[in-house]
Amino acid sequence: MTTSPSVPMLVCVPGSVAGGALAERVGPRRLQMALCPFLAFAFLGMPAAAWVGARESNVLHVVLILCRVIQGLVVALMYPAVHIYPCEIADPRRRGTLGSLIQVWASLGYLLCYVLGRYLSWSFLAVVLPMVTLLPGFLGLALAHESPLWLARQGKTAAAIEVLQCLRVSAEEVSSVICAARQTKKDRTQWQAVFQSPQKKVYFVSIIVSVMVFVMAQFTGQIVISANAVRIFRSAEVGLSPSLSSILVGTTRLTFCGLGSLLLYRVPRRTLLVVGNVMAGVALIAIATFFFMRSREYDTSRLNWLPLGSLMLYMVAFSTGIGPASSLLHVEVLPGPVRSAGSSVAATCFFASIFLVTKTFDDVEAAFGLHSVFYAYALGCVVFCIFVISWVPETKDRSLGEIENFWKLKYEDFQTKATEASDQVLLPKMQASPDDGSLKENPV
């Protein structure tokens, strides 16, 4: 017995609103450590209900739903902190690689589900996964520092400097980060800042860009394809075992997620998103055409390789470009005063989009055919690509303070001499040529 994957996604929608506020109140690292045990117990509760004899009654179904609800709530509360924390502890050069490791860890989880699910029952899988994924993360957080930017925003300057001296390579970087955090502290922060005067249009625009980047990545169909890989291959009759085909796709995703983490160190974020969407769109059109031909009873015996090849290409595109870059960008573009609040809004819309995509998959397939689903996801890639080219600024090698100042340069007048001097330094740097992933040619 299993429960719908949309159950925790639905619970995540209201729960993620509080996640950013909690991260700002208690610290992103401490919040993750506090919630990890609850998530582990929610996983362990599902097989425990079956082992104690609830299988013979209606209690099992109730317990499973309750555990899934708890999982969704805990993940929602944790989600903003998971993305904020690596961005705030890393320097601009390593922020891309470190932040993208979230996608690598998620890909490992999917692959473990495919591999272990082939040999183990769901009850054993619910025990193994927390041990393999949550326990190492908890131990790693126990040895790590709290976010220095969060410490500075809380007025704990001495503690922030101490952490920064461990994480940064020069005194100039430490001083720059502390100055930026102090300026953030002077602003009205979080939800209050969002609803300030119209002069704070910078907050609205940056949050909208963050939300759109995060949400549109889901309308390329990643969550549905990953969750229904076995079912898709069974429908395609590719000649290989559906579970083995899923393992191949999961291995491809994990391998290229690692490659994507390395590419973020070298390649601009916008370039990865555009190229990734183009590749994913081509792959989705190919597999959609295959299912369209099958629905019209064309002979597809010579094209049995196409579904597996197309989905592997899709996973390459998503893992190297769309996934890591969107996950990272949606936090990078948010100014310090609204980073936690904006990340909460983005997470809320993210989970709502996943719920919508997963719930409509069966309905669209039943009404129009499986090929229509993939054509719709290909259209999502096209729209996402256009949005990135038109609206999203480049953030590679920019400090979070520089990215925040970019928004201010577009929507506010800097009146102080200090900020006027800063503008003279930032403008030449941030208005580079378009080939360098510039901000100049892509204003919001």
ABEGO torsion letter per residue (X at the ends): XBBBAAAAAAAAAAAAAAAAAAAAAAEAAAAAAAAAAAAAAAAAAAAAAAAAGAAABAAAAAAAAAAAAAAAAAAAAAAAAAAAAAAAABBAAAAAAAAAAAAAAAAAAAAAAAAAAAABBAAAAAAAAAAAAAAAAAAAAAABBBBAAAAAAAGBAAAAAAAAAAABABAAAAAAAAAAAAAAAABBBEAAAAABBAAAAAAAAAAAAAAAAAAAAAAAGAAAAAAAAAAAAAAAGAGBBAAAAAAAAAAAAAAAAAAAAAAAAABBAAAAAAAAAAAAAAAAAAAAAAAAAAAAGBBAAAAAAAAAAAAAAAAAAAAAAAAAAAAAAAAAABBAAAAAAAAAAAAAAAAAAAAAAAAAAAAAAAAAEAAAAAAAAAAAAAAAAAAAAAABBBABGBBAAAAAAAAAAAABBBABAAAAAAAAAAAAAABBBAAAGBAAABBX
